[in-house]
Amino acid sequence: MKTIFVVNPAAGKGKRREAVLNSLQSLGDQAEIYITTASGDAERYVKAYCQEHGAARFIACGGDGTLSEVLNGAIGCDGAEIGVFPTGTGNDFIRNFPDADFQDISLQITGKAVSCDAIHYRTTVNGEVKEGYCANMFNIGFDCAVADLTATVKKKTFFFGSAAYFIAILLTLIRKKCYFMVVDTDGEEKFRGDLLLTSLANGCFCGGGIKSNPMASVSDGLISINIIRNVSHLRFISLLPSYMKGTYMKKKGIERIIMSQKCKKVSVSPENDTMRFCVDGEVTDGGDTEFEIVCDAFRFVVPSKEENR
């Protein structure tokens, strides 16, 4: 099977970006390289390639946003495989595979692929239906505002990854607001009222390594959802360290603040029919939105020497 490295040239900086491109070019005829030209180009390219040539192994060189584009381009193409060579600042999906060596380019070509779930979403905004697939996580409310601000922090400061995310959390906390939502899980109303945030996860991590959904699994056929009620500044700050480490469920009385469960379908209806939500780190607009797990949605390349034995 042909391997194609789909490179987001905006991911990474300076010498790191240069080193990645040099490494890829040294592969010679072992693989092809495609450098994207704009947002959405990775999805367009992969979809067009699959339609014309059929399946290939597509390695997303960038962050979770690049992976999401490649996934949406390749999904439905029988036999296609998707991998990640991490050059972004978050790269949270690959954290679900702690024993893999995603920096080893040769293993990206020879590594075995495993089945992973994805979350399909469908929303309507300004009368237009929008749908797609998410590999890692959706964030709505506070988390989405943080993701939005994180992009600005990365551009205007020297902070990256979880450091940029943490700075964005603090800045967003200063102007903390709540969001009125109606949340249904598997057809049953779970919450109606003001909440701080809700996250719908396939993977455990977001924001460059924050373990916000520790019970999530990329292959259990379920969405891991957190609904966090609106809380005071002091209570939020006291919970933040355990939230970042993924140990918050051990806190006494946490069930009065955070509702966690696993389900197959979720619907979220915002006040005034509009909301912002984050899809694999990329912020978009939506309205009433349906989410559903898709089991074994794609084959993911795990670059591990153990897997190749």
N, C-alpha and C positions, 0 to 999 in steps of 0.2 A: 504494500500500500504506500502511495506517495505521501510524504510528509511536507506540509507547507507551514512555515512560520509566518503568522500574520502579525506584523509589527506595528504597534501604535508609536509613532515617533515622538509624540508629546509626553509619553511616559518615561520616567527617569530623568536624570539631569547630567549634563556635562560629560565627564570621563566615563561614568557608568554607562550612559547611553551609547557612547562611542565603542566601549569595550564589547557591549552586547552585539552591535552591528558587525564588528570585526570578527567576533566568534562565529556568528551565523554565516558570514561570507566565507569563512574558512572551511565550511562544510562541503564546499564544491558541489558535486552532483548528487550528494546524499539527500538533499532537500532543496525545496524552492523557498524563496522569500518574497512576501508581498508587503509593501509598506503602505499603510492607509494614508489617505489624503484629507479626511475630515471625519467628524462625528457621524456614525452610521455607515461609514464606508466598509468596515470589517464585515458587518452583517450583509451588506449588498454584495460584496465580493464572494463571500463564502456561499451564499445562496446561489449566485450565478454560476459559480464553479460546480456546485453539486448538480445543478440542472443540466449543465453542459457535459461534464466529465464523470459524474457519479461520486462515490465516496472517496474520501482522503482523510489523512490524519492532520487536523488543523491545530497548531500550537499557538495560542493567544499570547503574544508578547506585550504585556502591559499590566494593568490592574484588573480588578473585578469588573469594571465597566467594559473592558476589551473582551474579557471572557464572556460576558453577557451578550455582546454583539455577535461573537462567533457562535455561541449556542443558538441564538435566534436565527442565524443564517443556516446552520447545519441541521437543526432539529427536523426530523421527518425524512432525512436522507439515510436510507438503509445502509448500514455498515460504516457510516462516518464516525470518526473518533475525535475527541476534543481534549486538548491539554493546555497547560499554562507554563510559560517561562516567565517568572515574575520580574517585571521591571517597573511596576507601579509602586505606590507608597502604602497601599492597604493590603492587597492580595489576601483577603480573608478566607476565600473558599479553600485554598490549598492548606490552610491551617488544620483542616479536618483530616489531613493525611500526614501526621507528624513524623512518620518514619521514611517518607519519600524525600528524594534529593532533586528538587525542582530546578536547581542551578546547574545540574549536569546535562548539557545539551545532547550528548550521545544517548543518554537514557531517555530523553524525550522521543528519540527515534525508535529505540528498541523496547522501551517499557511496555508492559501489558496494560490493557484498558479494563476498567471495571464499570459495572452499571451504577448509575446515579439517578436519583429522582430530580425533578424540577418542579417549580410552582408556576402554573399558568394563571395569568390574570386577564381580566376583561373589564374595561371601564368606559364611561361615556363622558366626554368633556366638550362643551360648546356644540352639542349635537353630533359629535363625531365619535365613533366607536374606536377604541384603541386597545390592542391586546398584544401579549407577548409572553415570554418565559423568563423566569428568574432562577439562577443557579444557587444563590446563597441566601439572600434575605431581603424582605421589605421592611421599611421603617416608616411609621406614620406618627405625626405629632412632634414631640420634643426631639426625638432622634433624627427626624427628617430635617428639622431646623438646624440641628448640629451638623449634619452632613452637608447642608447647603453652605453653612458658615465655614466648615473645614476647608472647602475648596478655596475660599478667600484667604484663610489663614496660611495655607500652603503657598499661595501666590505672593502674599505680601510680607511673609516672615521666613525665617530659616527652619521653622518647625515642619516635620513630616510625620506620616504614620500615626501611631497612637498618641504621640506628643501633640500633634496638630489637632487631633480629635479631642483630646483632654482640654486644650485651650479653648476650643470651640464650645465644649460643654460648659465651661465656666462663664464664657461670654453670653451664651444663650440662657444660662441660669439667671443672670442678672435681670434679664427682661422676661423671665419665665411666664408663659401663658398656658392656659388649659385649652382643650379642644373638645367640643361636643361631638360625640360619635355614638352610633348604634352599631354594635358588633354582634353578629350571629356566627355560631360555629355548628357545623353539621345540621343546619336548619333550625337551631334553637337560639333564641336571643340570650346572649351571654352578658351583655353590658349595654346600658343606655345612660348617657350623662357625660359629665366632664371628665376627661382623662388626661394624663400627662403624655402618654405615648402608648402605642401598641406596635409590636414587631411580630412578623410572620416569617419563621425561619425554616430553611432546609439545612443550613449549616449553623454551627455554634457561634461564630465570631463575626464581629463588625468593627468598623472604626480602627482598623490596624491592629487587631489582636484583643479587643475587648470581648470577653466571653459572656455576651448578654443572654444567650439562649443555650445553657449548658446541656439541656436534655435533647437537643436537636440531633438528628442523624441524617446523613445524605442518602441513606438507602433503606429507611424503615417504612416508606410509604405513607408518611404522616407529616403534617405541618406542625411545628412547635410554635405556639402563640403565647405571647406575654401581653397582658393588659395591665397597665400601671395607672392607678388612680392618681388624681392630682394631690400632691403632698406639699408641705411647707418647705421653704428653702433649707431650713436646718435639717429636717428629716431626710431630704434628698441628699444633702451633702454627707450625712452620716451613713447613708446606704451606698454612696458612690463607689468606695473602694471594693466592697463585696460584689457590687454589680459588675465592675470591670473584671474581677477575677472569676466570676461565675459561681460564687459561693453564697449568694444572697438568700437562697432557699433554706439555708440553715438558720437564718435569723428568726428569733421568736416573734410570732405574730405577723410574719411577712405576708401571710395569705390575706390579710386585711388590706394590703397595699398592692400586691402583685398577684394577679390571677394567671396561672399558667396551666396549659393543657395541650394535648395533642389531638388533632382532628384531620379530616380529609378536605373539608371545604370551609371557607370563611367568607362572609360578606361584611363590608364596612360601608356605612352610610354617614357622610359628614353633614354637619349643619350647613344650610344654604346650598347643599348639593355640590360643593366644590372643596377640594383639599389638595395639598401637596403631599406626595409620597416618594419615597426613595426606593429605587430598584437596583440592587447590586451596586449601591454607592452613587447612582445617578438619579438626580431629582427630576420629577415630572409632575404634571398636573393631572387631576382626575376628578371623578365624581363618585357616585355609587359604584363600588368595585367588587367583583367576585374573584375569589382566589380558590384554586383547586390543585391538589397534589397530582402530579403525573408520575406514576411509578416507572422506574427504569427508562427514563426519558432520553438519556444519552449515555454514551460510553466515554469514560474519563480516563485519560492516560496517567498512570501512576509511575513516575520514573524512579523505580526502586530496584536495586540489584537483587534483593530477596525475591521480588516478584518474578524476576527473570530466571530463577533457578529451575 
